[in-house]
């Protein structure tokens, strides 16, 4: 299930979702997302989402890398609509081509 579907159709979801969508696209496997309509945010674009991060210590022990090395450990990633076949809501299936139009109806 989705954590958030943004106004531009980008999907915010647990880390790894983007990679799964890429793998599905590469192998011609449809990629569907379950998303309750209450998780659709018609006000926020994907590029505006502040992605939370976990502690660096979950990835690498302190002092193991040079001091200038930066480690990111995000909770979420953002998947572009182009990699999504459709969004399944409690109201039914939205094909990727219908998603933006549907989101726009929510702002009226």
MOPAC internal coordinates of N, CA, C and O (Angstrom, degrees):
PM7 1SCF
backbone

  N    0.0000 0     0.00 0     0.00 0    0    0    0
  C    1.4417 1     0.00 0     0.00 0    1    0    0
  C    1.5169 1   111.20 1     0.00 0    2    1    0
  O    1.2310 1   121.03 1   -26.56 1    3    2    1
  N    1.2843 1   115.64 1   153.44 1    3    2    1
  C    1.4599 1   122.27 1  -177.38 1    5    3    2
  C    1.5275 1   111.27 1   -79.79 1    6    5    3
  O    1.2310 1   121.09 1   -32.02 1    7    6    5
  N    1.3152 1   115.51 1   147.98 1    7    6    5
  C    1.4600 1   120.30 1   170.54 1    9    7    6
  C    1.5187 1   109.95 1   -86.35 1   10    9    7
  O    1.2310 1   120.68 1   142.58 1   11   10    9
  N    1.3482 1   116.31 1   -37.42 1   11   10    9
  C    1.4710 1   120.90 1   178.03 1   13   11   10
  C    1.5233 1   108.73 1  -162.27 1   14   13   11
  O    1.2310 1   121.06 1   -37.91 1   15   14   13
  N    1.3236 1   115.57 1   142.09 1   15   14   13
  C    1.4576 1   121.85 1   171.57 1   17   15   14
  C    1.5202 1   106.07 1  -116.28 1   18   17   15
  O    1.2310 1   120.97 1   -62.52 1   19   18   17
  N    1.3294 1   115.75 1   117.48 1   19   18   17
  C    1.4637 1   121.54 1  -173.98 1   21   19   18
  C    1.5249 1   112.20 1   -83.53 1   22   21   19
  O    1.2310 1   120.92 1   -12.54 1   23   22   21
  N    1.3233 1   115.85 1   167.46 1   23   22   21
  C    1.4656 1   122.33 1  -175.67 1   25   23   22
  C    1.5252 1   113.16 1   -61.43 1   26   25   23
  O    1.2310 1   119.95 1   155.31 1   27   26   25
  N    1.3289 1   117.69 1   -24.69 1   27   26   25
  C    1.4661 1   121.00 1   178.36 1   29   27   26
  C    1.5266 1   112.19 1   -93.40 1   30   29   27
  O    1.2310 1   120.40 1  -170.72 1   31   30   29
  N    1.3375 1   116.83 1     9.28 1   31   30   29
  C    1.4514 1   121.92 1   177.83 1   33   31   30
  C    1.5088 1   114.92 1    85.96 1   34   33   31
  O    1.2310 1   120.08 1   178.58 1   35   34   33
  N    1.3164 1   117.45 1    -1.42 1   35   34   33
  C    1.4594 1   119.64 1   178.40 1   37   35   34
  C    1.5207 1   110.04 1   -73.81 1   38   37   35
  O    1.2310 1   121.59 1   -39.32 1   39   38   37
  N    1.3058 1   114.56 1   140.68 1   39   38   37
  C    1.4548 1   122.12 1  -177.24 1   41   39   38
  C    1.5173 1   110.39 1  -100.80 1   42   41   39
  O    1.2310 1   120.34 1   -54.47 1   43   42   41
  N    1.3206 1   116.96 1   125.53 1   43   42   41
  C    1.4638 1   122.34 1   172.47 1   45   43   42
  C    1.5239 1   105.94 1  -100.53 1   46   45   43
  O    1.2310 1   121.25 1   -58.17 1   47   46   45
  N    1.3288 1   115.21 1   121.83 1   47   46   45
  C    1.4541 1   119.17 1  -177.36 1   49   47   46
  C    1.5255 1   109.24 1  -153.33 1   50   49   47
  O    1.2310 1   120.88 1    -5.12 1   51   50   49
  N    1.3145 1   115.92 1   174.88 1   51   50   49
  C    1.4555 1   121.06 1  -178.84 1   53   51   50
  C    1.5201 1   112.20 1   -54.11 1   54   53   51
  O    1.2310 1   121.35 1   -31.93 1   55   54   53
  N    1.3221 1   115.02 1   148.07 1   55   54   53
  C    1.4564 1   121.23 1  -178.02 1   57   55   54
  C    1.5285 1   110.04 1   -54.38 1   58   57   55
  O    1.2310 1   121.63 1   -42.65 1   59   58   57
  N    1.3120 1   114.49 1   137.35 1   59   58   57
  C    1.4634 1   120.46 1  -178.81 1   61   59   58
  C    1.5117 1   113.43 1   106.16 1   62   61   59
  O    1.2310 1   120.24 1   162.34 1   63   62   61
  N    1.3295 1   117.14 1   -17.66 1   63   62   61
  C    1.4580 1   120.56 1  -179.53 1   65   63   62
  C    1.5266 1   110.83 1   -63.39 1   66   65   63
  O    1.2310 1   120.57 1   136.12 1   67   66   65
  N    1.3188 1   116.51 1   -43.88 1   67   66   65
  C    1.4657 1   120.86 1   179.00 1   69   67   66
  C    1.5275 1   111.00 1   -58.99 1   70   69   67
  O    1.2310 1   120.39 1   135.86 1   71   70   69
  N    1.3259 1   116.86 1   -44.14 1   71   70   69
  C    1.4629 1   120.40 1   179.58 1   73   71   70
  C    1.5247 1   111.63 1   -64.73 1   74   73   71
  O    1.2310 1   120.03 1   140.85 1   75   74   73
  N    1.3178 1   117.54 1   -39.15 1   75   74   73
  C    1.4686 1   120.42 1   176.52 1   77   75   74
  C    1.5227 1   110.95 1   -63.49 1   78   77   75
  O    1.2310 1   120.52 1   139.01 1   79   78   77
  N    1.3306 1   116.62 1   -40.99 1   79   78   77
  C    1.4618 1   120.70 1   178.93 1   81   79   78
  C    1.5241 1   110.77 1   -64.92 1   82   81   79
  O    1.2310 1   120.20 1   140.01 1   83   82   81
  N    1.3320 1   117.22 1   -39.99 1   83   82   81
  C    1.4684 1   120.82 1   176.44 1   85   83   82
  C    1.5253 1   111.36 1   -62.63 1   86   85   83
  O    1.2310 1   120.74 1   135.57 1   87   86   85
  N    1.3321 1   116.20 1   -44.43 1   87   86   85
  C    1.4645 1   120.45 1   179.50 1   89   87   86
  C    1.5291 1   110.56 1   -63.51 1   90   89   87
  O    1.2310 1   120.46 1   139.31 1   91   90   89
  N    1.3229 1   116.72 1   -40.69 1   91   90   89
  C    1.4681 1   120.15 1   178.53 1   93   91   90
  C    1.5226 1   110.46 1   -63.50 1   94   93   91
  O    1.2310 1   120.29 1   136.01 1   95   94   93
  N    1.3191 1   117.04 1   -43.99 1   95   94   93
  C    1.4634 1   120.52 1   179.62 1   97   95   94
  C    1.5258 1   110.84 1   -62.92 1   98   97   95
  O    1.2310 1   120.10 1   137.50 1   99   98   97
  N    1.3067 1   117.41 1   -42.50 1   99   98   97
  C    1.4694 1   122.21 1  -178.56 1  101   99   98
  C    1.5224 1   111.76 1   -63.50 1  102  101   99
  O    1.2310 1   120.25 1   149.00 1  103  102  101
  N    1.3259 1   117.13 1   -31.00 1  103  102  101
  C    1.4629 1   121.44 1  -176.65 1  105  103  102
  C    1.5281 1   112.68 1  -106.24 1  106  105  103
  O    1.2310 1   120.64 1  -166.25 1  107  106  105
  N    1.3258 1   116.37 1    13.75 1  107  106  105
  C    1.4719 1   122.33 1   178.43 1  109  107  106
  C    1.5263 1   113.78 1    56.25 1  110  109  107
  O    1.2310 1   121.18 1  -139.67 1  111  110  109
  N    1.3342 1   115.35 1    40.33 1  111  110  109
  C    1.4616 1   121.69 1   175.80 1  113  111  110
  C    1.5262 1   107.81 1  -105.36 1  114  113  111
  O    1.2310 1   119.51 1   -51.57 1  115  114  113
  N    1.3231 1   118.54 1   128.43 1  115  114  113
  C    1.4681 1   120.23 1   178.99 1  117  115  114
  C    1.5292 1   110.73 1   -60.37 1  118  117  115
  O    1.2310 1   121.12 1   -35.64 1  119  118  117
  N    1.3343 1   115.46 1   144.36 1  119  118  117
  C    1.4654 1   121.45 1  -179.04 1  121  119  118
  C    1.5255 1   108.24 1  -123.78 1  122  121  119
  O    1.2310 1   120.64 1   -70.62 1  123  122  121
  N    1.3336 1   116.39 1   109.38 1  123  122  121
  C    1.4602 1   122.41 1  -179.22 1  125  123  122
  C    1.5201 1   109.61 1  -108.61 1  126  125  123
  O    1.2310 1   121.30 1   -28.88 1  127  126  125
  N    1.3215 1   115.12 1   151.12 1  127  126  125
  C    1.4584 1   122.08 1  -179.77 1  129  127  126
  C    1.5265 1   108.42 1  -124.78 1  130  129  127
  O    1.2310 1   120.59 1   -45.85 1  131  130  129
  N    1.3254 1   116.47 1   134.15 1  131  130  129
  C    1.4648 1   121.38 1   172.17 1  133  131  130
  C    1.5200 1   107.85 1   -89.28 1  134  133  131
  O    1.2310 1   120.71 1   -50.29 1  135  134  133
  N    1.3398 1   116.25 1   129.71 1  135  134  133
  C    1.4625 1   119.38 1  -177.55 1  137  135  134
  C    1.5207 1   110.13 1  -151.40 1  138  137  135
  O    1.2310 1   120.89 1   -64.27 1  139  138  137
  N    1.3159 1   115.90 1   115.73 1  139  138  137
  C    1.4639 1   119.21 1   172.95 1  141  139  138
  C    1.5281 1   108.09 1   -64.66 1  142  141  139
  O    1.2310 1   120.44 1   -33.99 1  143  142  141
  N    1.3126 1   116.76 1   146.01 1  143  142  141
  C    1.4665 1   119.21 1  -178.73 1  145  143  142
  C    1.5207 1   112.34 1   -62.77 1  146  145  143
  O    1.2310 1   119.63 1   154.32 1  147  146  145
  N    1.3290 1   118.32 1   -25.68 1  147  146  145
  C    1.4677 1   119.76 1   178.80 1  149  147  146
  C    1.5248 1   111.92 1   -68.38 1  150  149  147
  O    1.2310 1   119.85 1   166.63 1  151  150  149
  N    1.3223 1   117.89 1   -13.37 1  151  150  149
  C    1.4623 1   121.30 1   177.79 1  153  151  150
  C    1.5262 1   112.35 1   -95.45 1  154  153  151
  O    1.2310 1   120.21 1  -174.97 1  155  154  153
  N    1.3170 1   117.20 1     5.03 1  155  154  153
  C    1.4551 1   121.10 1   175.46 1  157  155  154
  C    1.5167 1   107.77 1   -88.88 1  158  157  155
  O    1.2310 1   120.84 1   -55.62 1  159  158  157
  N    1.3237 1   116.01 1   124.38 1  159  158  157
  C    1.4622 1   121.56 1  -176.32 1  161  159  158
  C    1.5280 1   109.55 1  -111.68 1  162  161  159
  O    1.2310 1   119.88 1   -81.80 1  163  162  161
  N    1.3246 1   117.83 1    98.20 1  163  162  161
  C    1.4671 1   120.45 1  -176.98 1  165  163  162
  C    1.5291 1   114.07 1   -73.95 1  166  165  163
  O    1.2310 1   119.61 1   176.14 1  167  166  165
  N    1.3403 1   118.35 1    -3.86 1  167  166  165
  C    1.4703 1   121.41 1  -177.57 1  169  167  166
  C    1.5172 1   113.77 1  -100.94 1  170  169  167
  O    1.2310 1   119.70 1   160.60 1  171  170  169
  N    1.3078 1   118.17 1   -19.40 1  171  170  169
  C    1.4572 1   121.97 1  -171.26 1  173  171  170
  C    1.5261 1   111.47 1  -114.68 1  174  173  171
  O    1.2310 1   120.56 1   -51.42 1  175  174  173
  N    1.3308 1   116.54 1   128.58 1  175  174  173
  C    1.4667 1   122.03 1   176.39 1  177  175  174
  C    1.5297 1   108.73 1   -88.11 1  178  177  175
  O    1.2310 1   120.90 1   -25.13 1  179  178  177
  N    1.3137 1   115.88 1   154.87 1  179  178  177
  C    1.4578 1   120.98 1  -177.70 1  181  179  178
  C    1.5169 1   114.26 1   -56.30 1  182  181  179
  O    1.2310 1   120.08 1   142.98 1  183  182  181
  N    1.3363 1   117.46 1   -37.02 1  183  182  181
  C    1.4547 1   121.26 1  -179.82 1  185  183  182
  C    1.5162 1   114.01 1   -71.37 1  186  185  183
  O    1.2310 1   120.32 1   169.19 1  187  186  185
  N    1.3285 1   117.00 1   -10.81 1  187  186  185
  C    1.4608 1   121.97 1  -179.09 1  189  187  186
  C    1.5269 1   113.12 1   -96.29 1  190  189  187
  O    1.2310 1   120.36 1   175.53 1  191  190  189
  N    1.3284 1   116.92 1    -4.47 1  191  190  189
  C    1.4624 1   121.31 1  -176.34 1  193  191  190
  C    1.5246 1   109.91 1   -75.98 1  194  193  191
  O    1.2310 1   120.78 1   -49.20 1  195  194  193
  N    1.3259 1   116.12 1   130.80 1  195  194  193
  C    1.4518 1   122.31 1   175.83 1  197  195  194
  C    1.5330 1   107.05 1   -90.31 1  198  197  195
  O    1.2310 1   120.61 1   -74.51 1  199  198  197
  N    1.3208 1   116.45 1   105.49 1  199  198  197
  C    1.4598 1   120.60 1  -176.63 1  201  199  198
  C    1.5258 1   110.76 1   -80.55 1  202  201  199
  O    1.2310 1   120.83 1   -55.39 1  203  202  201
  N    1.3178 1   116.02 1   124.61 1  203  202  201
  C    1.4612 1   121.50 1   178.53 1  205  203  202
  C    1.5253 1   109.53 1   -68.19 1  206  205  203
  O    1.2310 1   121.22 1   -27.97 1  207  206  205
  N    1.3254 1   115.27 1   152.03 1  207  206  205
  C    1.4515 1   120.04 1   176.92 1  209  207  206
  C    1.5187 1   111.06 1  -127.40 1  210  209  207
  O    1.2310 1   121.60 1   -31.80 1  211  210  209
  N    1.3315 1   114.53 1   148.20 1  211  210  209
  C    1.4562 1   121.52 1   174.95 1  213  211  210
  C    1.5235 1   108.50 1   -83.79 1  214  213  211
  O    1.2310 1   120.78 1    -6.56 1  215  214  213
  N    1.3030 1   116.11 1   173.44 1  215  214  213
  C    1.4614 1   121.19 1   179.47 1  217  215  214
  C    1.5282 1   110.27 1   -67.88 1  218  217  215
  O    1.2310 1   120.91 1   -39.14 1  219  218  217
  N    1.3096 1   115.87 1   140.86 1  219  218  217
  C    1.4614 1   122.26 1   177.52 1  221  219  218
  C    1.5260 1   110.78 1   -59.80 1  222  221  219
  O    1.2310 1   120.56 1   147.69 1  223  222  221
  N    1.3210 1   116.54 1   -32.31 1  223  222  221
  C    1.4709 1   120.89 1  -177.10 1  225  223  222
  C    1.5288 1   112.76 1   -62.99 1  226  225  223
  O    1.2310 1   119.78 1   163.73 1  227  226  225
  N    1.3277 1   118.02 1   -16.27 1  227  226  225
  C    1.4568 1   120.42 1   176.44 1  229  227  226
  C    1.5258 1   111.26 1   -73.84 1  230  229  227
  O    1.2310 1   120.55 1   160.76 1  231  230  229
  N    1.3281 1   116.55 1   -19.24 1  231  230  229
  C    1.4621 1   121.68 1  -175.60 1  233  231  230
  C    1.5245 1   112.21 1  -103.81 1  234  233  231
  O    1.2310 1   120.86 1   139.29 1  235  234  233
  N    1.3322 1   115.96 1   -40.71 1  235  234  233
  C    1.4636 1   120.15 1  -175.39 1  237  235  234
  C    1.5327 1   109.54 1  -146.51 1  238  237  235
  O    1.2310 1   121.12 1   -38.01 1  239  238  237
  N    1.3246 1   115.46 1   141.99 1  239  238  237
  C    1.4682 1   120.11 1   178.04 1  241  239  238
  C    1.5143 1   110.57 1   -70.65 1  242  241  239
  O    1.2310 1   121.02 1   -35.66 1  243  242  241
  N    1.3046 1   115.66 1   144.34 1  243  242  241
  C    1.4606 1   121.85 1   178.71 1  245  243  242
  C    1.5305 1   110.19 1   -60.22 1  246  245  243
  O    1.2310 1   121.16 1   -43.41 1  247  246  245
  N    1.3288 1   115.38 1   136.59 1  247  246  245
  C    1.4516 1   120.77 1   178.43 1  249  247  246
  C    1.5187 1   114.74 1    86.16 1  250  249  247
  O    1.2310 1   119.90 1   172.83 1  251  250  249
  N    1.3276 1   117.80 1    -7.17 1  251  250  249
  C    1.4599 1   121.30 1  -178.73 1  253  251  250
  C    1.5273 1   112.19 1   -76.07 1  254  253  251
  O    1.2310 1   120.36 1   148.48 1  255  254  253
  N    1.3223 1   116.91 1   -31.52 1  255  254  253
  C    1.4615 1   122.08 1  -179.49 1  257  255  254
  C    1.5271 1   110.34 1  -105.66 1  258  257  255
  O    1.2310 1   120.53 1   -20.35 1  259  258  257
  N    1.3251 1   116.59 1   159.65 1  259  258  257
  C    1.4732 1   118.82 1   175.22 1  261  259  258
  C    1.5302 1   109.90 1   -58.39 1  262  261  259
  O    1.2310 1   119.64 1   -30.50 1  263  262  261
  N    1.3342 1   118.30 1   149.50 1  263  262  261
  C    1.4679 1   121.92 1  -176.47 1  265  263  262
  C    1.5303 1   114.12 1   -56.72 1  266  265  263
  O    1.2310 1   119.90 1   149.51 1  267  266  265
  N    1.3278 1   117.79 1   -30.49 1  267  266  265
  C    1.4691 1   120.56 1  -178.76 1  269  267  266
  C    1.5257 1   112.74 1   -79.15 1  270  269  267
  O    1.2310 1   119.93 1   166.90 1  271  270  269
  N    1.3165 1   117.74 1   -13.10 1  271  270  269
  C    1.4750 1   120.81 1  -179.38 1  273  271  270
  C    1.5203 1   110.03 1   -69.78 1  274  273  271
  O    1.2310 1   120.76 1   -47.43 1  275  274  273
  N    1.3162 1   116.15 1   132.57 1  275  274  273
  C    1.4653 1   122.11 1   178.13 1  277  275  274
  C    1.5259 1   109.02 1  -109.16 1  278  277  275
  O    1.2310 1   120.72 1   -44.61 1  279  278  277
  N    1.3180 1   116.22 1   135.39 1  279  278  277
  C    1.4635 1   121.84 1  -179.52 1  281  279  278
  C    1.5161 1   108.30 1  -118.83 1  282  281  279
  O    1.2310 1   120.76 1   -48.38 1  283  282  281
  N    1.3209 1   116.15 1   131.62 1  283  282  281
  C    1.4619 1   121.39 1   175.76 1  285  283  282
  C    1.5199 1   107.66 1  -109.03 1  286  285  283
  O    1.2310 1   120.65 1   -36.25 1  287  286  285
  N    1.3076 1   116.37 1   143.75 1  287  286  285
  C    1.4581 1   122.20 1   179.77 1  289  287  286
  C    1.5301 1   108.51 1  -141.61 1  290  289  287
  O    1.2310 1   119.96 1  -107.89 1  291  290  289
  N    1.3232 1   117.68 1    72.11 1  291  290  289
  C    1.4663 1   120.88 1  -174.46 1  293  291  290
  C    1.5285 1   113.73 1   -73.98 1  294  293  291
  O    1.2310 1   121.15 1   -30.43 1  295  294  293
  N    1.3283 1   115.41 1   149.57 1  295  294  293
  C    1.4656 1   122.79 1   171.68 1  297  295  294
  C    1.5302 1   110.42 1   -78.24 1  298  297  295
  O    1.2310 1   120.95 1   144.06 1  299  298  297
  N    1.3298 1   115.78 1   -35.94 1  299  298  297
  C    1.4626 1   121.66 1  -170.58 1  301  299  298
  C    1.5203 1   111.57 1  -126.54 1  302  301  299
  O    1.2310 1   121.20 1   -20.91 1  303  302  301
  N    1.3380 1   115.30 1   159.09 1  303  302  301
  C    1.4530 1   120.42 1   167.82 1  305  303  302
  C    1.5245 1   108.35 1  -132.51 1  306  305  303
  O    1.2310 1   121.45 1    -7.23 1  307  306  305
  N    1.3221 1   114.83 1   172.77 1  307  306  305
  C    1.4608 1   120.29 1  -177.62 1  309  307  306
  C    1.5173 1   108.81 1  -119.36 1  310  309  307
  O    1.2310 1   120.89 1   -54.85 1  311  310  309
  N    1.3195 1   115.90 1   125.15 1  311  310  309
  C    1.4577 1   122.69 1  -178.73 1  313  311  310
  C    1.5228 1   108.71 1  -106.75 1  314  313  311
  O    1.2310 1   119.93 1   -53.81 1  315  314  313
  N    1.3407 1   117.74 1   126.19 1  315  314  313
  C    1.4645 1   119.81 1   179.58 1  317  315  314
  C    1.5295 1   111.71 1   -71.45 1  318  317  315
  O    1.2310 1   121.19 1   -29.48 1  319  318  317
  N    1.3107 1   115.33 1   150.52 1  319  318  317
  C    1.4609 1   122.17 1  -178.44 1  321  319  318
  C    1.5256 1   111.70 1   -58.68 1  322  321  319
  O    1.2310 1   119.82 1   149.72 1  323  322  321
  N    1.3349 1   117.94 1   -30.28 1  323  322  321
  C    1.4648 1   121.19 1  -178.25 1  325  323  322
  C    1.5267 1   113.11 1   -60.29 1  326  325  323
  O    1.2310 1   120.43 1   158.48 1  327  326  325
  N    1.3405 1   116.78 1   -21.52 1  327  326  325
  C    1.4628 1   120.83 1  -179.40 1  329  327  326
  C    1.5257 1   112.47 1   -94.59 1  330  329  327
  O    1.2310 1   120.43 1   179.08 1  331  330  329
  N    1.3282 1   116.79 1    -0.92 1  331  330  329
  C    1.4688 1   121.55 1  -175.83 1  333  331  330
  C    1.5242 1   109.57 1  -105.95 1  334  333  331
  O    1.2310 1   120.70 1   -51.96 1  335  334  333
  N    1.3188 1   116.27 1   128.04 1  335  334  333
  C    1.4645 1   121.73 1   178.46 1  337  335  334
  C    1.5137 1   111.00 1   -74.82 1  338  337  335
  O    1.2310 1   120.90 1   137.91 1  339  338  337
  N    1.3226 1   115.89 1   -42.09 1  339  338  337
  C    1.4551 1   120.46 1  -178.91 1  341  339  338
  C    1.5077 1   112.01 1  -168.35 1  342  341  339
  O    1.2310 1   121.52 1   -18.19 1  343  342  341
  N    1.3258 1   114.69 1   161.81 1  343  342  341
  C    1.4631 1   123.02 1   177.83 1  345  343  342
  C    1.5302 1   107.20 1  -113.33 1  346  345  343
  O    1.2310 1   120.64 1   -55.37 1  347  346  345
  N    1.3168 1   116.37 1   124.63 1  347  346  345
  C    1.4644 1   121.33 1   178.81 1  349  347  346
  C    1.5228 1   107.87 1  -100.28 1  350  349  347
  O    1.2310 1   120.85 1   -62.16 1  351  350  349
  N    1.3476 1   115.99 1   117.84 1  351  350  349
  C    1.4632 1   121.41 1   178.68 1  353  351  350
  C    1.5257 1   108.84 1  -114.40 1  354  353  351
  O    1.2310 1   121.13 1    -3.30 1  355  354  353
  N    1.3149 1   115.45 1   176.70 1  355  354  353
  C    1.4703 1   119.17 1   176.25 1  357  355  354
  C    1.5305 1   111.13 1   -67.67 1  358  357  355
  O    1.2310 1   120.50 1   166.82 1  359  358  357
  N    1.3265 1   116.66 1   -13.18 1  359  358  357
  C    1.4679 1   121.73 1   177.81 1  361  359  358
  C    1.5173 1   112.85 1   -96.87 1  362  361  359
  O    1.2310 1   120.27 1   179.63 1  363  362  361
  N    1.3232 1   117.08 1    -0.37 1  363  362  361
  C    1.4548 1   120.52 1   179.05 1  365  363  362
  C    1.5224 1   112.13 1   122.73 1  366  365  363
  O    1.2310 1   121.44 1    11.39 1  367  366  365
  N    1.3331 1   114.85 1  -168.61 1  367  366  365
  C    1.4563 1   122.49 1  -175.82 1  369  367  366
  C    1.5181 1   111.48 1   -91.96 1  370  369  367
  O    1.2310 1   120.98 1   -46.44 1  371  370  369
  N    1.3219 1   115.73 1   133.56 1  371  370  369
  C    1.4638 1   122.37 1   171.17 1  373  371  370
  C    1.5196 1   107.50 1  -111.03 1  374  373  371
  O    1.2310 1   120.49 1   -59.99 1  375  374  373
  N    1.3270 1   116.68 1   120.01 1  375  374  373
  C    1.4564 1   119.41 1   172.91 1  377  375  374
  C    1.5238 1   107.58 1   -66.79 1  378  377  375
  O    1.2310 1   120.44 1   -25.61 1  379  378  377
  N    1.3155 1   116.76 1   154.39 1  379  378  377
  C    1.4611 1   120.91 1  -178.03 1  381  379  378
  C    1.5296 1   111.45 1   -52.97 1  382  381  379
  O    1.2310 1   120.33 1   141.49 1  383  382  381
  N    1.3256 1   116.98 1   -38.51 1  383  382  381
  C    1.4680 1   120.98 1  -178.79 1  385  383  382
  C    1.5320 1   112.31 1   -67.28 1  386  385  383
  O    1.2310 1   119.54 1   161.94 1  387  386  385
  N    1.3148 1   118.48 1   -18.06 1  387  386  385
  C    1.4674 1   122.74 1  -178.49 1  389  387  386
  C    1.5290 1   113.43 1   -95.24 1  390  389  387
  O    1.2310 1   120.16 1   166.77 1  391  390  389
  N    1.3210 1   117.29 1   -13.23 1  391  390  389
  C    1.4657 1   121.58 1  -170.38 1  393  391  390
  C    1.5290 1   112.68 1   -61.49 1  394  393  391
  O    1.2310 1   119.63 1   128.70 1  395  394  393
  N    1.3108 1   118.31 1   -51.30 1  395  394  393
  C    1.4674 1   121.24 1  -176.70 1  397  395  394
  C    1.5300 1   110.49 1   -61.75 1  398  397  395
  O    1.2310 1   120.07 1   135.93 1  399  398  397
  N    1.3197 1   117.46 1   -44.07 1  399  398  397
  C    1.4626 1   120.84 1   178.22 1  401  399  398
  C    1.5204 1   111.68 1   -60.71 1  402  401  399
  O    1.2310 1   120.61 1   138.94 1  403  402  401
  N    1.3328 1   116.44 1   -41.06 1  403  402  401
  C    1.4618 1   120.52 1   178.70 1  405  403  402
  C    1.5299 1   110.43 1   -64.03 1  406  405  403
  O    1.2310 1   120.64 1   135.33 1  407  406  405
  N    1.3222 1   116.38 1   -44.67 1  407  406  405
  C    1.4797 1   119.51 1  -179.97 1  409  407  406
  C    1.5181 1   110.73 1   -61.04 1  410  409  407
  O    1.2310 1   120.14 1   141.47 1  411  410  409
  N    1.3189 1   117.34 1   -38.53 1  411  410  409
  C    1.4600 1   120.68 1   179.24 1  413  411  410
  C    1.5290 1   111.76 1   -62.80 1  414  413  411
  O    1.2310 1   119.43 1   149.32 1  415  414  413
  N    1.3192 1   118.70 1   -30.68 1  415  414  413
  C    1.4743 1   121.21 1   177.67 1  417  415  414
  C    1.5168 1   111.44 1   -68.01 1  418  417  415
  O    1.2310 1   120.24 1   157.48 1  419  418  417
  N    1.3328 1   117.14 1   -22.52 1  419  418  417
  C    1.4633 1   120.99 1  -179.10 1  421  419  418
  C    1.5137 1   112.44 1   -77.16 1  422  421  419
  O    1.2310 1   119.61 1   162.21 1  423  422  421
  N    1.3271 1   118.34 1   -17.79 1  423  422  421
  C    1.4597 1   121.27 1  -178.23 1  425  423  422
  C    1.5143 1   112.21 1   -90.82 1  426  425  423
  O    1.2310 1   119.83 1   173.05 1  427  426  425
  N    1.3076 1   117.92 1    -6.95 1  427  426  425
  C    1.4626 1   121.45 1  -178.11 1  429  427  426
  C    1.5102 1   110.54 1   -80.61 1  430  429  427
  O    1.2310 1   120.10 1   180.00 1  431  430  429

